[in-house]
Amino acid sequence: MKLHEHQEKKETKIAGRLSRAMAPALTAALLVALLVAAPAYADSGTSPARGSVEIKGKGAGEPVKKITGGVVRGSVDDHGVMTFKGIPYAASTAGENRWRAPQPVEKWPGIKDTTEYGPITVQNPLPAGAFFGPWTPEYLDTGMNLGNGLMSEDSLRLNVWTKANPNARKPVIVYIHGGANNSGSGGNEVYTGEKIAQKGVVYVTINYRVGIFGFLAYKDATGEEVTGNFAVMDMIAALKWVRENIRAFGGDPSNVTIAGQSAGGFNVQTLIASPAAAGLFEHAVIMSGNTIDQPVSTLAQAETRATTAFGQYTLAQLRAMTSAQVQALTTVYNPTSPVIDGKIVTKSITDAYLSGSANPVDLMVGNVDFDAGFFGPLRLPDDNSAPFDRVQSVSPAVYTAAVTQQLGANFLDLYPVDPAASNVIETARALQADGLVARAARQADVRESKYADHNTYLYEFSHIVPDTPERMTAYGPFHTGDVGYWLNYFSSTWNRPWSNVDYALGDKMSSFLVDFATDGTIEGWPAHDGSSNTVEYMHFTDDANVDSLAAAKAAAWKDYWTP
């Protein structure tokens, strides 16, 4: 079945489901819930009127929406995709709002222009045009700093791309950016949503506080305390904004998919585990951010680290500092992880799954081959001093020793090498990729006992993003390189030699993502089957094909990844 035909069938199915669900009694209950359920805005005393607004005269023909805070005007492209950038979803986090839960957005007079991205959250600035290893300018927020106003604590903004009419009830995808939780923004070029919106979803990207501004847990000498997780609270506030406002953009507030890459994937897991995020999304996508079985720091542990770093300051003194002064403290200590605070985060993702307290979602989880350098099971000696590149050469003797010591001799039987070969790096890379697939399967297996009625889809991305031949050899399928394919967006910033192979792969991957966001199933992609002795996954090379780990390999990796 063609993907667009499958999409039409799914939309028909969902429309029927909604029609049945929206009986008069339930309609009233749902309307009440939509109006009052978001505590981030509850103390404003009013519920925002929402929808399109007709404008005559100057600005006529430009899309205008009435939302929480006021009226915004966006832009529309030749394909009918409307874009709204830099929409505030909460108040400034400067001054007394620093290290507080996001506060209600302040209303603005008149019509706010939302055709340019808002400022990014405070972080260490990157020079204009900078790039590091595989990450060229389209992957980085460069040239933005506190001095030019492109970086600010008044940064809790989001961006919306849509082609839908108001109340069309299209699936919604909310993308959470990566950046190690100390950098990045929802306005980064590679996250652009104009192409994915053409496929029938409403697409949203968000900013959230990063580093010390987003994750500080600290009790000062006076006894005043902040308990961290402010970045997570920002994400939850953005999702509540989506629940309240997305119908004006044609989205369905009851059909939201959260997706995140790298640290954004870690944050997706945190939201799955968070009771404070309950009911805000139905599906989740974890791209290169699988931390299954990783413990989460306790509040006491995080506070001890902060006290050791700058216990001489009170929170009042820290709040009185400028943004730059606080950011300067990150050279001493820069927290980037959630903590168990008992309210926003109560358990690790593994414990939440096993206890049945995790939010019930359909899940897509996977990696790119390059991730093996970050999360892979095998560590090989680096064969040069260049940062971020892949190991290019390993002898059979070094490979054999590393596998035996780190994984066990049985893996040599599963991934054998010729002792007379000069370089066995391809075998090592195949082993690493299988290990990443198996770790994604570990997340599916942990979910199996309590969430067997929800789908889990696994993938591995092995396609090399076009660049110069030297860079393609050095970096291969690099971390974040898959994001443009999921969004069907191919940047011209770095003048990459995109080909029809890339465009076809992007079309397939983005269609898979839209399919998944529609109802949590994917045509042509088998969900994980916990009762099978093999592991099936979608393998993205120059094409997309179902692949599998054979029984012996699946069993060995399952034993390896299980604590």
N, C-alpha and C positions, 0 to 999 in steps of 0.2 A: 504494500500500500504506500502511495506517495505521502511524504510528510505533510504537505498542505491538505491533502484529503483527510488524513488522520486528524489533523488539527481541527478541521471543520466538524468532524464527528464528535471530537471531544468537547468542542464548544457547544454543540447541540445538546450533548449529554448534560453538561453543566448547566445550560440554560433551563433544561427541564427540571434538573434537581433544584435550582433556585426557585423556579416557578412553584414547585410543590411546597418548598420550604416557606415561601412567603405568604402563608395563609394569614388572614387578617389579625388573628390574635398574636401570632409570632411577629408579624410586621411591626406592630406597636411595641412589642418588647425589644425588637432589634433597634428600632429608632431611639428608644429610651437609652439602650445600652450605648449606642454610638454617641449620644449627646453627653452622657455623664460618666462614662467609664474611664476617662483619661485624667488621672490625678495631677499630671503635670500642668493642666490648665484649669483644674477644678476651681481654684481660688480666684479666677478672673471674674466670676460672677455671671458670665454670659457665655452662651454657646455661639460660635461664629456662624454667620450665614455663608453658605457655600454655593459655588456654581459659576457659570459663565456670566459675564456682565457685558451688555452691549455698549460700545463706545462709538460716538459719532464725532466727526471732525478729525482733528489731529490724533493719529494713532488708530484710526478706524482700520479694520482688517487685521490688526495684530491681536493675538489671543490674550484675553484678560480673564482672570479668575478671582473670585471672592473667597478668601480662605481665613484661617486663624490669623489675626493681626491686621487684616485689611485686604486691599485689592492689589494684585500684581499683574504686570504686563510682560509677556514673553515675546518670543519670535516664532516664526514658522518658516520652514524651508520648502524647496520646490517639490518635495515628496509629501508634503502635508504634515510633517512631524513638527509638533509644537515643543519648544524648549523653554523652560523656566529655570534660571540659574540664580544661585545665591539667595534662596528663600529662607528667611529666619524661621527656625522652629523652636527657638528658646532665646532667652535674654542673654546679654553679655555675661561672661563668666569672670570678668575683672573685679578687683576690689573685694567687697564683702561677699560677692558671689563666687569667688575663687574657692575651690574645694567645697562647693555646695552642690546639691542636686540641681539639675537644670531648672531654671525658673521660667515662669510663663513669658512668652514672647511679648514684647512691648508693641502696642498698636502704633501704626504709622498713619499719617494723614494722606489723603489723596491716593494716587496710584503709584506703587513702587515699581520701578523698572527692574526687571529680572532677566536681563539679556547678557549679563556678565557674571562670572563666578565671584562669589564673595571671598573675603580673606581666608587663608588657611590658618589652622590652629598653630600656636606658638611652638616652634621646634628649631633645631639648628639649621640655619639657612644654607642653601647650596648656591654656588655661583651660577650666573646665567650661562646656559649651554653646557653645564657640567655633565659628565657621564662617568660611570664606574663599571669596569668590566663589561658585562653584557647589557647593562642598563643605560641606554642612551636617552636623550632628552625627552622622548615621548613617554618614558616610564618614570620620570622624576619631576618634582616641583622645584624648578630652578628659578633664580632671580627674584625670589620672594623673601622679604625681610620686614622687620618691625619698622625700619626707617622709611620704606616706601609705601607703607600701609597695606601691603598685600599679605601681611601676617598680623594676626590680632587675637586677643582673647574674646573679641566679639565675633566669633567664627562658627557658631552652631547654625550652620546653613545646610540646605539640601538642594538638589537639582533634580528636575523632572523632565523626562522626554515622553511624549505621548502622541499618538495619532488618533486617539479615540474621542468620541463625543462624550459629553458629560453623562454620567450614569450608564455608560456602556458596559460596565462591570467586566473589564478585561483583567486577566491575571496581572499581578504586580510583582516586580522583582526589585528588592532593595539591596543594593550592593555596598558592602563594607570594605573599605580599602585596606591594603596591607601597608607595610613600612615598619615592621618590628615593634609596633605600638609606640614608636617615638618619632615618627615622621609620616608624611603622606597627606593626601586630601582626596575628597570626592570629586574635585575638579581636575584631577590628573588626566592628561589627554587620553591615555590608553583605556580609560573607563568610559569614554564617550558613548552615549546611548542612542544616537540618531538611527543607527542601522538596526539594532535589536528592536527598537520601537516600531519599525516598519513591519515587524513580524507579528504584531498584534498583542504586545504587552505594554504596560506602563512601567517605565524603568526609572528608578530613583537611586541617586548616589548621595552619600552623607559625609559631613565632617564630624569628627568627635575629638575630644581633648586627648592629647597624647603625652607620653612621658610623665614627668613630675606633675603636670597639670591634670592629667587624667587618671593617675593611679596612686597618688600619694596616700599612704595610711600612716598616721603619726599622732602620738599623744605627747603634748609638750609638758614642760615642768609645772605649768599651772593646772594641769589636768584636762585642758581642752583637747578634744580628740576629733580627728577626721578618719573615716574608716575605708578610704580608697574606693575603687570601682566607679569613679566618676565618669570615665569613658563608657562603661557599660550602661550607666544611667543615661548618658547622652544617646546611645543607640536605642534604648528603650523609649526615650522621649521622642526620637525621630519616628519610631514605629507607631507610637501613639498619634503623632501628627498624621502619619499615613492613614491610620484608622479613621481619623476625624475628617480628613480633607481629600483623600485620593479619589473619591467619587466625582469631584469637580473636574478631575483630569481623565475621567473615563475608567478609572480603576475599581477593582472589587476589593473592598476592605476585608472581606472574609476569605480572600484567596491571595495571600501574600507569601512570597518565597524570599528568604534571606540568603544571600550569597556573599562569600568573602574569600579572599586569597591571602595566603601566608598568615600574617598576624590577623588579617580579617577573617581567615578560616578559624584561627584559634578563638576569635571573638564570637563567631557563629556557634562554636561549641559551648562557649560560656552562656550564650543566650538560650541554647537548647536546655542547658542545665538550670537556668535561672527561674525561680518561681515568679519573680517580678515581671518576666516577659511572657507569662502564660497567656495564651489566646491571641497573641499578636502576629503569629505567622503559622503557616500550615506545612511548608516545605523548607528544606535547608540544603545549601550547597557548600561543601568544604573543599576549597581548592588549595592544595599544598599547605594545609594547616591542620593536620591530624595529630593531636596530642593525646590520643587514647592511652590510658593507664598512667598519665603524668599527674603527679599530685599537685594540689593547689596550696599555696602558703596560707597559714593561719594568720589572723589579724595580729596576734602577738608577735609572730616572726617578722612580719612586714614592719610593724612599729619599731621593733628592735633595730632593724636595719636603718630606718630613717633616723632614729635617735643617735645611733653611732655616727651617722654622716653629718648631721647638723642639729644636734640636741641643744645647742646654745640659743636657738631661736624659738620664740613663741609663735603660735599660729597668727596672732595679731601682727607680729613683726613681719612674718612671711607675707601676709595679705597686704601689708603696707608697701612692700617692695614693688618696683616696676616689673613688667613682664620680662624684660631683659635680665634683671637681677635674679629673678627666680630661675630663668632658663640657665643662667651661669652656674647655678648650684648643681646642674646635671653633670658637671665634670667630676663631682664628688659622688653623687648618687642620683640615679635616674630610674625610678621604678616603672616597669612596663607590663606588669602582670596583675590580674585580678587576685583578690584575697577572699578567704572565707569570712564574710562579715555577718552571716546569719540572716540576711535579708535579701540582698541582691544576689549574692553567691552563697549557697549553703552546702554544696557538695562539688566534688570533681565531676567531670562528665561521666567517667566510668561508674562512680558510685551512684550518680543520678540515674543512669540506665539500669543498673542492677537493682536499685531500690524501687524502680518504677516511678520516680518523682520527676524524671525528665519530661520536657514538653513533647508530646507525641507528634512526630513529623515524619514525612517521607524524606529520605536523605540521598544525596549524591556526594561521593567522596573519592578523591584521587590525587594524583601527583604528576609532576613532570619529571623526566629522567634526572635532570640536574639536581633535584631535591635530595638525591642520595648523598650529596656532599653535606647537606644539613641534617637529614633525618635517617639516612641509610644505615644499614646494619654493619657494613664493612668499611673499615678505615685502611686506606692504602697510603704508603709514603708518597708525598708530593714530589713530582719529578722536575719542578721548576719553581721559581720564586714569584711568578705572576699571580696576583690575587684573583680569586673568583673563577679561574679557568679549571677545566677538568684535568684529572690525571690522564696523561696520554700513553704512558707506557708502564708495564709491570711485567717482570719476569715470572716464569712458572714457579721458581723457587720462592720468590717473595709472595706471590699469590697463594701458594700452598701453605706457607707459614701463617699468613694473615687469616685465611679461612679456617684453618685448624684451630688457631688460638682464639679467634673471635666468635666463630659460629659452631665449630665442631667438625670433626673429620668426615662425618656423614655427608656434609655439603660438598665435599670433593667428589663423592660418587655422583651427586646430582648435577654438579657443574664441573666436569672434568676438564683438564687441559693437557696438551701434549708437552711433556717435559723437555722436548727438544725445540719447542717454539721459542722465538726471540721475544715475542710480545703477546700477552694473553689478555689485553685490556678489554676486548670485546666480550669475552666470557665473564670478566669481572662486572662489566656494565649490565649484562643480562641478569646476573645474579642480583645486582643492586635493584634493578627495575622490578624483578619478581618479589624482592623483599618489600618494596614499597607497596605493591599490589596486595601482598599478604597482610601488611599492616593496616591497609584500608579494610581488608576483610575482617581483621580483628575487631574493628569498630562495629561492623555488621554483626559479628558473632556475639559481641557484648550486648547488642540491642535485642538479640534473638529471643531471650527468655521473656521479656516484658513487652516487646514492640514487634512481634512477629507479623502483626497485621499491617505494618507499615513497610513500604519498600525501601531497600537500600541498593543503590547502583554504584558500581566501582568502575574506575577508569585509570588509564596510564597514558600520558601524553609524551610521545617520543618523536614528534615532528621537529625538525630544525628550522627555526625562524630565519628567513632569508637575511643575509648580510654579506660582507666580503667573505671569500673562501677561508681566509685565515681566521676570522672571528667565528665563523660557523664551526670550524674544527675545534677552536679553543673552548667554545661555550656550549655547543650542542643545543639540545632542548632546554633552554635556560629558565630558571625560576622567574615567573611572571610572564614568560613568553606566550603562554596559552591564553591569556586573558582576552587579547584582541580577537582570537578565534571564537571564543565563547560569545563575544558581543558582535561578531561579524564586522569588526572595525579594523581597517588597515591604514595605519597612519602614513602620511607622506613626509613627516618631519625628518626622518633619518634617511630618506630616499632609498628605502629597502627595495630590492628587486622582486617585488611580489609577483607571483605567477598564477596561472589558472588553478594550479594544484592548491595554492593557499586559499584562493577565493572559494573553491569547491569545499575544502575542508572547513573553512569558516562558516559556510552556508549550512553544512551538516551539523557542526557543533552547536551553532546558535539555534538551529531548529530543535535539536535535542533539548537544549536548555528551555526553550519556549514550551516544548511538549511537557517537560517535567513540571514547569511552573503552572501549567494549565490544570492538571489534576494529580500530580505525583506519580504518573506512569510515563514510560517512554517506549514508543513503538520501535521494535527492532533491537532493543537493548535489554537483555535478560536481567531481572533483579537478582540479587544474591540469594542463593538457596542454601540455608544453613544445614540442610539434611544431605547435601551432596558432598562427595569426597573430593570434588574438584572445585576450583574457584574461577567463575566466569567474570570477565570484565570487558569493557570497551577499550580497544587499543587504538589510539590516534597516532598514525604514522603519516604517510602521505595521503592516507585514506582513513576511514573509520571501519574497523572490523571487530567482531566479537572474538576474543582470545580467551585462553584459559591456562591455569596452572594445573598440570597433571596431578594425579592423586598423591604420588610420592613427594613431589615438591610441596604441594599444599599441606600435607601432613607435617613435613619437616618445618615449614615456616610457621604453621599454627603452633607447634610446640615451642619454637623459638620465641614468638611474640607473646605467648601467654605467661604472665608472671608466675 
